[in-house]
Amino acid sequence: MKMIIALFALVAVAVAAPQGEVTVVKSYENDNTGFDNYRYSYELSDGQQKEESGELRTVPGAESPFYVVRGSYTWRDQEGRAYTVTYIADENGFQPNGEHLPK
């Protein structure tokens, strides 16, 4: 019986613990018909942001068309500092850039 009471007390404490700040979606856009190009973006209440677009490209000599993808994403650390990465992914591979990334 003591074990059951202790278990219920532990569950009650866990449920009553602060859950932290809830992150909500502030904005969201998605333009994707399934053909050729696409674009999407979102922003969250905790400072995260992302935007990306893709363009179907055909290069002479390539086996098939491929997407050239461009975009950026931002997040904040626990001290509130924002970090942003911009990138392109094309026939030369994934190429990220950001002030916090090594050159």
MOPAC internal coordinates of N, CA, C and O (Angstrom, degrees):
PM7 1SCF
backbone

  N    0.0000 0     0.00 0     0.00 0    0    0    0
  C    1.4440 1     0.00 0     0.00 0    1    0    0
  C    1.5345 1   110.78 1     0.00 0    2    1    0
  O    1.2310 1   120.91 1   138.45 1    3    2    1
  N    1.3501 1   115.87 1   -41.55 1    3    2    1
  C    1.4632 1   119.52 1   178.91 1    5    3    2
  C    1.5260 1   110.50 1   -62.41 1    6    5    3
  O    1.2310 1   121.12 1   144.05 1    7    6    5
  N    1.3288 1   115.47 1   -35.95 1    7    6    5
  C    1.4659 1   120.27 1   179.81 1    9    7    6
  C    1.5280 1   110.46 1   -64.80 1   10    9    7
  O    1.2310 1   119.98 1   139.02 1   11   10    9
  N    1.2996 1   117.65 1   -40.98 1   11   10    9
  C    1.4654 1   121.59 1  -179.95 1   13   11   10
  C    1.5264 1   109.97 1   -65.80 1   14   13   11
  O    1.2310 1   120.28 1   136.27 1   15   14   13
  N    1.3367 1   117.07 1   -43.73 1   15   14   13
  C    1.4634 1   120.79 1   178.93 1   17   15   14
  C    1.5264 1   110.04 1   -63.18 1   18   17   15
  O    1.2310 1   120.17 1   137.67 1   19   18   17
  N    1.3264 1   117.28 1   -42.33 1   19   18   17
  C    1.4627 1   121.14 1   178.70 1   21   19   18
  C    1.5249 1   110.67 1   -63.17 1   22   21   19
  O    1.2310 1   120.32 1   139.81 1   23   22   21
  N    1.3214 1   117.00 1   -40.19 1   23   22   21
  C    1.4634 1   121.41 1   179.06 1   25   23   22
  C    1.5255 1   110.57 1   -64.23 1   26   25   23
  O    1.2310 1   120.27 1   134.05 1   27   26   25
  N    1.3354 1   117.08 1   -45.95 1   27   26   25
  C    1.4623 1   120.42 1   177.91 1   29   27   26
  C    1.5263 1   111.44 1   -62.63 1   30   29   27
  O    1.2310 1   120.07 1   141.40 1   31   30   29
  N    1.3246 1   117.47 1   -38.60 1   31   30   29
  C    1.4624 1   121.13 1   178.30 1   33   31   30
  C    1.5277 1   110.49 1   -64.02 1   34   33   31
  O    1.2310 1   120.41 1   137.82 1   35   34   33
  N    1.3210 1   116.81 1   -42.18 1   35   34   33
  C    1.4608 1   121.28 1   178.65 1   37   35   34
  C    1.5260 1   110.99 1   -63.23 1   38   37   35
  O    1.2310 1   120.29 1   136.41 1   39   38   37
  N    1.3179 1   117.05 1   -43.59 1   39   38   37
  C    1.4671 1   121.27 1   178.53 1   41   39   38
  C    1.5254 1   109.96 1   -63.67 1   42   41   39
  O    1.2310 1   120.02 1   138.06 1   43   42   41
  N    1.3327 1   117.57 1   -41.94 1   43   42   41
  C    1.4647 1   121.31 1   179.86 1   45   43   42
  C    1.5224 1   111.15 1   -62.33 1   46   45   43
  O    1.2310 1   120.13 1   138.42 1   47   46   45
  N    1.3184 1   117.35 1   -41.58 1   47   46   45
  C    1.4664 1   121.03 1   178.50 1   49   47   46
  C    1.5304 1   110.20 1   -65.18 1   50   49   47
  O    1.2310 1   120.32 1   137.71 1   51   50   49
  N    1.3192 1   116.99 1   -42.29 1   51   50   49
  C    1.4649 1   120.65 1  -179.64 1   53   51   50
  C    1.5244 1   111.12 1   -64.32 1   54   53   51
  O    1.2310 1   120.00 1   138.91 1   55   54   53
  N    1.3132 1   117.61 1   -41.09 1   55   54   53
  C    1.4616 1   121.39 1  -179.40 1   57   55   54
  C    1.5261 1   110.80 1   -70.08 1   58   57   55
  O    1.2310 1   120.14 1   145.74 1   59   58   57
  N    1.3164 1   117.34 1   -34.26 1   59   58   57
  C    1.4625 1   121.71 1  -177.40 1   61   59   58
  C    1.5246 1   113.05 1   -80.73 1   62   61   59
  O    1.2310 1   119.63 1   169.57 1   63   62   61
  N    1.3158 1   118.31 1   -10.43 1   63   62   61
  C    1.4647 1   121.58 1  -178.50 1   65   63   62
  C    1.5275 1   110.28 1   -63.12 1   66   65   63
  O    1.2310 1   120.04 1   -33.89 1   67   66   65
  N    1.3269 1   117.54 1   146.11 1   67   66   65
  C    1.4699 1   120.26 1   177.98 1   69   67   66
  C    1.5288 1   110.23 1   -58.18 1   70   69   67
  O    1.2310 1   120.87 1   -43.52 1   71   70   69
  N    1.3131 1   115.93 1   136.48 1   71   70   69
  C    1.4592 1   120.91 1  -176.66 1   73   71   70
  C    1.5206 1   112.82 1   -91.82 1   74   73   71
  O    1.2310 1   119.70 1   171.71 1   75   74   73
  N    1.3093 1   118.18 1    -8.29 1   75   74   73
  C    1.4593 1   120.08 1  -178.93 1   77   75   74
  C    1.5098 1   110.59 1    86.18 1   78   77   75
  O    1.2310 1   121.46 1    -0.06 1   79   78   77
  N    1.3049 1   114.81 1   179.94 1   79   78   77
  C    1.4526 1   120.96 1  -177.59 1   81   79   78
  C    1.5217 1   110.40 1   -76.28 1   82   81   79
  O    1.2310 1   120.71 1   -42.46 1   83   82   81
  N    1.3080 1   116.24 1   137.54 1   83   82   81
  C    1.4570 1   121.94 1   178.74 1   85   83   82
  C    1.5270 1   108.41 1   -86.15 1   86   85   83
  O    1.2310 1   120.42 1   -48.03 1   87   86   85
  N    1.3130 1   116.80 1   131.97 1   87   86   85
  C    1.4603 1   121.73 1   177.51 1   89   87   86
  C    1.5191 1   108.80 1   -93.75 1   90   89   87
  O    1.2310 1   120.81 1   -50.31 1   91   90   89
  N    1.3274 1   116.05 1   129.69 1   91   90   89
  C    1.4622 1   120.71 1   179.74 1   93   91   90
  C    1.5246 1   109.73 1  -122.30 1   94   93   91
  O    1.2310 1   121.06 1   -22.44 1   95   94   93
  N    1.3126 1   115.58 1   157.56 1   95   94   93
  C    1.4611 1   122.20 1   178.09 1   97   95   94
  C    1.5228 1   108.43 1   -81.77 1   98   97   95
  O    1.2310 1   120.38 1   -59.84 1   99   98   97
  N    1.3398 1   116.88 1   120.16 1   99   98   97
  C    1.4649 1   121.51 1   178.57 1  101   99   98
  C    1.5240 1   111.20 1   -86.53 1  102  101   99
  O    1.2310 1   120.57 1   142.44 1  103  102  101
  N    1.3296 1   116.51 1   -37.56 1  103  102  101
  C    1.4666 1   119.86 1   178.14 1  105  103  102
  C    1.5203 1   109.27 1  -152.75 1  106  105  103
  O    1.2310 1   121.28 1   -28.06 1  107  106  105
  N    1.3219 1   115.16 1   151.94 1  107  106  105
  C    1.4590 1   121.51 1   179.49 1  109  107  106
  C    1.5182 1   108.16 1  -154.09 1  110  109  107
  O    1.2310 1   120.49 1   -49.03 1  111  110  109
  N    1.3196 1   116.66 1   130.97 1  111  110  109
  C    1.4590 1   122.77 1   175.15 1  113  111  110
  C    1.5161 1   108.49 1  -133.66 1  114  113  111
  O    1.2310 1   120.79 1   -38.07 1  115  114  113
  N    1.3171 1   116.09 1   141.93 1  115  114  113
  C    1.4576 1   120.56 1   178.36 1  117  115  114
  C    1.5197 1   108.27 1  -146.42 1  118  117  115
  O    1.2310 1   120.64 1   -64.25 1  119  118  117
  N    1.3023 1   116.38 1   115.75 1  119  118  117
  C    1.4585 1   122.32 1   178.00 1  121  119  118
  C    1.5229 1   106.93 1  -119.80 1  122  121  119
  O    1.2310 1   120.92 1   -88.68 1  123  122  121
  N    1.3194 1   115.84 1    91.32 1  123  122  121
  C    1.4587 1   120.91 1  -176.27 1  125  123  122
  C    1.5169 1   108.62 1  -144.30 1  126  125  123
  O    1.2310 1   121.01 1   -75.99 1  127  126  125
  N    1.3168 1   115.67 1   104.01 1  127  126  125
  C    1.4557 1   120.07 1   179.32 1  129  127  126
  C    1.5220 1   111.73 1   -88.27 1  130  129  127
  O    1.2310 1   120.57 1   170.80 1  131  130  129
  N    1.3214 1   116.51 1    -9.20 1  131  130  129
  C    1.4567 1   119.99 1  -177.15 1  133  131  130
  C    1.5181 1   113.09 1    93.12 1  134  133  131
  O    1.2310 1   120.61 1   178.08 1  135  134  133
  N    1.3310 1   116.44 1    -1.92 1  135  134  133
  C    1.4606 1   121.12 1   179.72 1  137  135  134
  C    1.5260 1   109.01 1  -124.29 1  138  137  135
  O    1.2310 1   120.96 1   -45.61 1  139  138  137
  N    1.2977 1   115.77 1   134.39 1  139  138  137
  C    1.4643 1   122.69 1   174.44 1  141  139  138
  C    1.5267 1   113.61 1    56.37 1  142  141  139
  O    1.2310 1   119.50 1    70.79 1  143  142  141
  N    1.3305 1   118.56 1  -109.21 1  143  142  141
  C    1.4590 1   122.84 1  -169.75 1  145  143  142
  C    1.5274 1   112.39 1   -86.95 1  146  145  143
  O    1.2310 1   121.18 1   -20.40 1  147  146  145
  N    1.3359 1   115.34 1   159.60 1  147  146  145
  C    1.4609 1   120.83 1   174.05 1  149  147  146
  C    1.5193 1   109.11 1  -147.66 1  150  149  147
  O    1.2310 1   121.36 1   -17.15 1  151  150  149
  N    1.3198 1   115.00 1   162.85 1  151  150  149
  C    1.4559 1   121.55 1   176.35 1  153  151  150
  C    1.5186 1   107.94 1  -155.43 1  154  153  151
  O    1.2310 1   120.64 1   -41.68 1  155  154  153
  N    1.3411 1   116.39 1   138.32 1  155  154  153
  C    1.4606 1   120.04 1   172.09 1  157  155  154
  C    1.5173 1   109.72 1  -149.68 1  158  157  155
  O    1.2310 1   121.48 1   -21.72 1  159  158  157
  N    1.3274 1   114.77 1   158.28 1  159  158  157
  C    1.4594 1   120.49 1   177.40 1  161  159  158
  C    1.5166 1   108.69 1  -157.22 1  162  161  159
  O    1.2310 1   121.39 1   -23.98 1  163  162  161
  N    1.3320 1   114.95 1   156.02 1  163  162  161
  C    1.4601 1   120.08 1   172.81 1  165  163  162
  C    1.5208 1   109.49 1  -153.74 1  166  165  163
  O    1.2310 1   121.52 1   -20.40 1  167  166  165
  N    1.3266 1   114.70 1   159.60 1  167  166  165
  C    1.4587 1   122.04 1   174.62 1  169  167  166
  C    1.5206 1   107.55 1  -138.61 1  170  169  167
  O    1.2310 1   120.67 1   -45.62 1  171  170  169
  N    1.3348 1   116.33 1   134.38 1  171  170  169
  C    1.4560 1   122.09 1   179.55 1  173  171  170
  C    1.5230 1   110.22 1  -109.13 1  174  173  171
  O    1.2310 1   120.68 1   -20.78 1  175  174  173
  N    1.3170 1   116.30 1   159.22 1  175  174  173
  C    1.4636 1   121.02 1  -177.06 1  177  175  174
  C    1.5239 1   113.32 1   -67.23 1  178  177  175
  O    1.2310 1   119.62 1   162.86 1  179  178  177
  N    1.3263 1   118.33 1   -17.14 1  179  178  177
  C    1.4699 1   120.48 1   179.30 1  181  179  178
  C    1.5274 1   112.98 1   -89.55 1  182  181  179
  O    1.2310 1   120.27 1  -171.21 1  183  182  181
  N    1.3391 1   117.09 1     8.79 1  183  182  181
  C    1.4587 1   120.96 1   176.87 1  185  183  182
  C    1.5170 1   114.75 1    98.14 1  186  185  183
  O    1.2310 1   119.71 1   172.76 1  187  186  185
  N    1.3171 1   118.16 1    -7.24 1  187  186  185
  C    1.4633 1   119.55 1   177.60 1  189  187  186
  C    1.5277 1   109.49 1   -71.37 1  190  189  187
  O    1.2310 1   121.21 1   -40.07 1  191  190  189
  N    1.3270 1   115.28 1   139.93 1  191  190  189
  C    1.4612 1   121.74 1   176.70 1  193  191  190
  C    1.5186 1   108.32 1  -142.34 1  194  193  191
  O    1.2310 1   120.99 1   -29.74 1  195  194  193
  N    1.3098 1   115.70 1   150.26 1  195  194  193
  C    1.4578 1   119.97 1   174.18 1  197  195  194
  C    1.5112 1   107.85 1  -151.89 1  198  197  195
  O    1.2310 1   121.49 1   -39.07 1  199  198  197
  N    1.3191 1   114.75 1   140.93 1  199  198  197
  C    1.4535 1   120.65 1   170.40 1  201  199  198
  C    1.5210 1   107.98 1  -143.50 1  202  201  199
  O    1.2310 1   121.39 1   -35.41 1  203  202  201
  N    1.3121 1   114.95 1   144.59 1  203  202  201
  C    1.4585 1   119.51 1  -177.43 1  205  203  202
  C    1.5159 1   108.92 1  -153.86 1  206  205  203
  O    1.2310 1   121.43 1   -34.42 1  207  206  205
  N    1.3252 1   114.87 1   145.58 1  207  206  205
  C    1.4550 1   120.83 1   173.88 1  209  207  206
  C    1.5199 1   108.24 1  -138.48 1  210  209  207
  O    1.2310 1   121.41 1   -30.72 1  211  210  209
  N    1.3017 1   114.91 1   149.28 1  211  210  209
  C    1.4543 1   120.80 1   178.92 1  213  211  210
  C    1.5133 1   110.37 1  -132.08 1  214  213  211
  O    1.2310 1   121.34 1   -39.82 1  215  214  213
  N    1.3042 1   115.04 1   140.18 1  215  214  213
  C    1.4603 1   121.59 1  -179.25 1  217  215  214
  C    1.5230 1   107.88 1  -127.16 1  218  217  215
  O    1.2310 1   120.80 1   -54.08 1  219  218  217
  N    1.3051 1   116.07 1   125.92 1  219  218  217
  C    1.4586 1   120.48 1   178.48 1  221  219  218
  C    1.5240 1   108.83 1   -73.73 1  222  221  219
  O    1.2310 1   120.83 1   -54.02 1  223  222  221
  N    1.3275 1   116.01 1   125.98 1  223  222  221
  C    1.4594 1   120.90 1  -175.87 1  225  223  222
  C    1.5295 1   109.48 1  -125.38 1  226  225  223
  O    1.2310 1   121.74 1   -38.88 1  227  226  225
  N    1.3065 1   114.28 1   141.12 1  227  226  225
  C    1.4579 1   121.01 1   174.55 1  229  227  226
  C    1.5243 1   107.84 1  -114.74 1  230  229  227
  O    1.2310 1   120.89 1   -53.59 1  231  230  229
  N    1.3211 1   115.91 1   126.41 1  231  230  229
  C    1.4539 1   121.33 1  -179.96 1  233  231  230
  C    1.5237 1   107.72 1  -114.69 1  234  233  231
  O    1.2310 1   119.96 1   -48.81 1  235  234  233
  N    1.3315 1   117.69 1   131.19 1  235  234  233
  C    1.4600 1   119.55 1   177.53 1  237  235  234
  C    1.5319 1   110.79 1   -54.80 1  238  237  235
  O    1.2310 1   120.83 1   -47.63 1  239  238  237
  N    1.3039 1   116.01 1   132.37 1  239  238  237
  C    1.4577 1   121.23 1   179.17 1  241  239  238
  C    1.5172 1   113.85 1    92.31 1  242  241  239
  O    1.2310 1   119.90 1   167.41 1  243  242  241
  N    1.3222 1   117.80 1   -12.59 1  243  242  241
  C    1.4697 1   120.26 1   178.83 1  245  243  242
  C    1.5213 1   109.42 1   -80.01 1  246  245  243
  O    1.2310 1   120.79 1   -29.68 1  247  246  245
  N    1.3372 1   116.09 1   150.32 1  247  246  245
  C    1.4630 1   120.60 1  -179.70 1  249  247  246
  C    1.5196 1   112.43 1   -63.23 1  250  249  247
  O    1.2310 1   120.74 1   140.43 1  251  250  249
  N    1.3255 1   116.20 1   -39.57 1  251  250  249
  C    1.4618 1   120.52 1  -177.51 1  253  251  250
  C    1.5260 1   109.20 1  -154.93 1  254  253  251
  O    1.2310 1   120.19 1   -15.11 1  255  254  253
  N    1.3251 1   117.25 1   164.89 1  255  254  253
  C    1.4670 1   119.71 1   176.98 1  257  255  254
  C    1.5286 1   110.63 1   -63.08 1  258  257  255
  O    1.2310 1   120.58 1   -22.52 1  259  258  257
  N    1.3275 1   116.49 1   157.48 1  259  258  257
  C    1.4595 1   121.17 1   178.36 1  261  259  258
  C    1.5234 1   108.58 1  -143.17 1  262  261  259
  O    1.2310 1   121.24 1   -16.93 1  263  262  261
  N    1.3165 1   115.23 1   163.07 1  263  262  261
  C    1.4579 1   120.34 1   179.33 1  265  263  262
  C    1.5210 1   111.12 1   -90.54 1  266  265  263
  O    1.2310 1   121.23 1   -43.06 1  267  266  265
  N    1.3135 1   115.25 1   136.94 1  267  266  265
  C    1.4564 1   122.33 1   166.10 1  269  267  266
  C    1.5239 1   104.65 1   -99.92 1  270  269  267
  O    1.2310 1   120.94 1   -60.88 1  271  270  269
  N    1.3201 1   115.81 1   119.12 1  271  270  269
  C    1.4628 1   121.35 1  -174.50 1  273  271  270
  C    1.5193 1   108.90 1  -112.67 1  274  273  271
  O    1.2310 1   120.97 1   -48.24 1  275  274  273
  N    1.3264 1   115.74 1   131.76 1  275  274  273
  C    1.4646 1   122.39 1   176.98 1  277  275  274
  C    1.5203 1   107.69 1  -127.87 1  278  277  275
  O    1.2310 1   121.24 1   -34.87 1  279  278  277
  N    1.3228 1   115.23 1   145.13 1  279  278  277
  C    1.4520 1   116.77 1   177.67 1  281  279  278
  C    1.5075 1   113.18 1  -178.34 1  282  281  279
  O    1.2310 1   121.99 1     6.90 1  283  282  281
  N    1.3137 1   113.79 1  -173.10 1  283  282  281
  C    1.4562 1   120.91 1   176.99 1  285  283  282
  C    1.5200 1   108.64 1  -155.19 1  286  285  283
  O    1.2310 1   121.49 1   -23.89 1  287  286  285
  N    1.3227 1   114.75 1   156.11 1  287  286  285
  C    1.4596 1   119.94 1   172.33 1  289  287  286
  C    1.5200 1   108.71 1  -144.04 1  290  289  287
  O    1.2310 1   121.45 1   -30.71 1  291  290  289
  N    1.3224 1   114.83 1   149.29 1  291  290  289
  C    1.4625 1   122.61 1  -177.46 1  293  291  290
  C    1.5156 1   109.14 1  -133.22 1  294  293  291
  O    1.2310 1   120.79 1   -39.65 1  295  294  293
  N    1.3110 1   116.10 1   140.35 1  295  294  293
  C    1.4646 1   121.46 1   172.55 1  297  295  294
  C    1.5152 1   107.87 1  -142.03 1  298  297  295
  O    1.2310 1   121.07 1   -16.17 1  299  298  297
  N    1.3301 1   115.57 1   163.83 1  299  298  297
  C    1.4675 1   121.91 1   179.05 1  301  299  298
  C    1.5184 1   109.48 1  -117.66 1  302  301  299
  O    1.2310 1   121.16 1   -39.39 1  303  302  301
  N    1.3456 1   115.39 1   140.61 1  303  302  301
  C    1.4648 1   118.87 1   176.33 1  305  303  302
  C    1.5333 1   109.03 1   -82.65 1  306  305  303
  O    1.2310 1   120.42 1     2.88 1  307  306  305
  N    1.3181 1   116.81 1  -177.12 1  307  306  305
  C    1.4641 1   120.73 1  -175.52 1  309  307  306
  C    1.5237 1   112.86 1   -66.96 1  310  309  307
  O    1.2310 1   119.79 1   159.58 1  311  310  309
  N    1.3236 1   118.00 1   -20.42 1  311  310  309
  C    1.4615 1   121.45 1   176.70 1  313  311  310
  C    1.5277 1   111.92 1   -89.08 1  314  313  311
  O    1.2310 1   120.10 1   177.58 1  315  314  313
  N    1.3250 1   117.42 1    -2.42 1  315  314  313
  C    1.4593 1   121.40 1   178.23 1  317  315  314
  C    1.5126 1   115.27 1    92.65 1  318  317  315
  O    1.2310 1   119.82 1  -178.30 1  319  318  317
  N    1.3305 1   117.95 1     1.70 1  319  318  317
  C    1.4726 1   120.59 1   178.13 1  321  319  318
  C    1.5322 1   109.45 1   -71.30 1  322  321  319
  O    1.2310 1   121.21 1   -45.49 1  323  322  321
  N    1.3226 1   115.29 1   134.51 1  323  322  321
  C    1.4608 1   120.80 1   179.55 1  325  323  322
  C    1.5280 1   110.06 1   -91.11 1  326  325  323
  O    1.2310 1   120.88 1   -41.26 1  327  326  325
  N    1.3021 1   115.91 1   138.74 1  327  326  325
  C    1.4624 1   123.43 1   175.38 1  329  327  326
  C    1.5242 1   107.24 1  -123.40 1  330  329  327
  O    1.2310 1   120.76 1   -51.04 1  331  330  329
  N    1.3189 1   116.15 1   128.96 1  331  330  329
  C    1.4599 1   121.13 1  -179.31 1  333  331  330
  C    1.5185 1   109.58 1  -123.86 1  334  333  331
  O    1.2310 1   121.19 1   -44.14 1  335  334  333
  N    1.3071 1   115.33 1   135.86 1  335  334  333
  C    1.4623 1   122.68 1   174.73 1  337  335  334
  C    1.5207 1   107.07 1  -120.83 1  338  337  335
  O    1.2310 1   120.54 1   -53.00 1  339  338  337
  N    1.3177 1   116.57 1   127.00 1  339  338  337
  C    1.4577 1   121.45 1   170.07 1  341  339  338
  C    1.5206 1   106.66 1  -107.32 1  342  341  339
  O    1.2310 1   120.75 1   -29.53 1  343  342  341
  N    1.3068 1   116.17 1   150.47 1  343  342  341
  C    1.4656 1   118.13 1  -175.95 1  345  343  342
  C    1.5196 1   111.15 1  -152.62 1  346  345  343
  O    1.2310 1   122.45 1   -18.95 1  347  346  345
  N    1.3114 1   112.92 1   161.05 1  347  346  345
  C    1.4523 1   122.84 1   169.70 1  349  347  346
  C    1.5220 1   106.05 1  -138.72 1  350  349  347
  O    1.2310 1   121.13 1   -38.34 1  351  350  349
  N    1.2981 1   115.45 1   141.66 1  351  350  349
  C    1.4646 1   121.40 1   174.07 1  353  351  350
  C    1.5243 1   106.08 1  -128.74 1  354  353  351
  O    1.2310 1   121.07 1   -62.85 1  355  354  353
  N    1.3175 1   115.56 1   117.15 1  355  354  353
  C    1.4560 1   120.49 1  -177.54 1  357  355  354
  C    1.5233 1   109.35 1  -144.55 1  358  357  355
  O    1.2310 1   120.57 1    24.91 1  359  358  357
  N    1.3143 1   116.51 1  -155.09 1  359  358  357
  C    1.4652 1   119.75 1  -179.00 1  361  359  358
  C    1.5255 1   112.21 1   -63.98 1  362  361  359
  O    1.2310 1   120.02 1   165.80 1  363  362  361
  N    1.3311 1   117.57 1   -14.20 1  363  362  361
  C    1.4661 1   121.84 1   177.98 1  365  363  362
  C    1.5252 1   113.19 1   -96.27 1  366  365  363
  O    1.2310 1   120.00 1  -173.92 1  367  366  365
  N    1.3211 1   117.61 1     6.08 1  367  366  365
  C    1.4598 1   121.41 1   178.66 1  369  367  366
  C    1.5191 1   112.78 1    96.23 1  370  369  367
  O    1.2310 1   121.02 1     8.80 1  371  370  369
  N    1.3268 1   115.66 1  -171.20 1  371  370  369
  C    1.4642 1   123.09 1  -179.94 1  373  371  370
  C    1.5173 1   108.79 1   -84.14 1  374  373  371
  O    1.2310 1   120.34 1   -53.66 1  375  374  373
  N    1.3423 1   116.95 1   126.34 1  375  374  373
  C    1.4605 1   122.11 1  -175.77 1  377  375  374
  C    1.5283 1   109.92 1  -128.37 1  378  377  375
  O    1.2310 1   119.98 1   -88.49 1  379  378  377
  N    1.3380 1   117.65 1    91.51 1  379  378  377
  C    1.4670 1   120.48 1   179.44 1  381  379  378
  C    1.5262 1   111.58 1   -86.40 1  382  381  379
  O    1.2310 1   120.57 1   -28.30 1  383  382  381
  N    1.3231 1   116.52 1   151.70 1  383  382  381
  C    1.4618 1   123.12 1   174.99 1  385  383  382
  C    1.5209 1   108.78 1  -138.44 1  386  385  383
  O    1.2310 1   120.89 1   -39.61 1  387  386  385
  N    1.3265 1   115.90 1   140.39 1  387  386  385
  C    1.4558 1   121.66 1   176.60 1  389  387  386
  C    1.5134 1   108.88 1  -171.95 1  390  389  387
  O    1.2310 1   120.53 1   -32.14 1  391  390  389
  N    1.3310 1   116.59 1   147.86 1  391  390  389
  C    1.4635 1   119.77 1  -178.33 1  393  391  390
  C    1.5252 1   112.16 1   -60.44 1  394  393  391
  O    1.2310 1   120.05 1   151.05 1  395  394  393
  N    1.3164 1   117.51 1   -28.95 1  395  394  393
  C    1.4628 1   121.84 1  -177.35 1  397  395  394
  C    1.5278 1   112.69 1   -87.67 1  398  397  395
  O    1.2310 1   119.70 1   173.96 1  399  398  397
  N    1.3220 1   118.17 1    -6.04 1  399  398  397
  C    1.4664 1   121.68 1  -178.14 1  401  399  398
  C    1.5234 1   110.53 1   -91.07 1  402  401  399
  O    1.2310 1   120.06 1   -34.22 1  403  402  401
  N    1.3283 1   117.49 1   145.78 1  403  402  401
  C    1.4673 1   119.70 1   176.08 1  405  403  402
  C    1.5224 1   110.33 1   -66.03 1  406  405  403
  O    1.2310 1   121.24 1   -31.57 1  407  406  405
  N    1.3057 1   115.23 1   148.43 1  407  406  405
  C    1.4794 1   120.81 1   179.80 1  409  407  406
  C    1.5070 1   110.46 1   -90.93 1  410  409  407
  O    1.2310 1   120.10 1   180.00 1  411  410  409

